[in-house]
């Protein structure tokens, strides 16, 4: 691997507090985004560059994700021919279980799973757009009603975001990942 740096961009509303678009587009490594990320209309905040899409099967057939390499997370493998056609990689329940055991949370977020995945592959990891669901704008691109529902659901179904925050901040203290500024 020539360049083992990656910027993992979360979908939190805190991204609207900074204009990182140009810096993201100039990042000299890979850029990863999650699930139903949106760029159009938010370029000044989140840039355009997208090398890797990291998400669950519920977004598997979305046409807008054809460009970047896809990394899918789930307990059961999708159709292998479909994975090959989309130049995709599948991450199974082993990484989910490792995240559960390491962070001590039953439902690790995509952000935590991505961090763990890239740590295991010895990437230099930078993150932005992570706030562990403290900002009520759960997705920077969502309308008020959708954000309210997502915020409530995330705090109801993903119960231990505090443990994910502690784990991530410990990785920062250990110089294993860095905030992207």
PyMOL commands that set and color helices and strands:
alter all, ss='L'
color gray80, all
select helices_A, chain A and resi 13-17+21-25+43-46+57-59+63-65+80-85+93-104+110-120+144-157+161-173
alter helices_A, ss='H'
color red, helices_A
select strands_A, chain A and resi 5-9+30-34+52-56+69-73+88-91+124-128+177-179
alter strands_A, ss='S'
color yellow, strands_A
deselect
rebuild
show_as cartoon
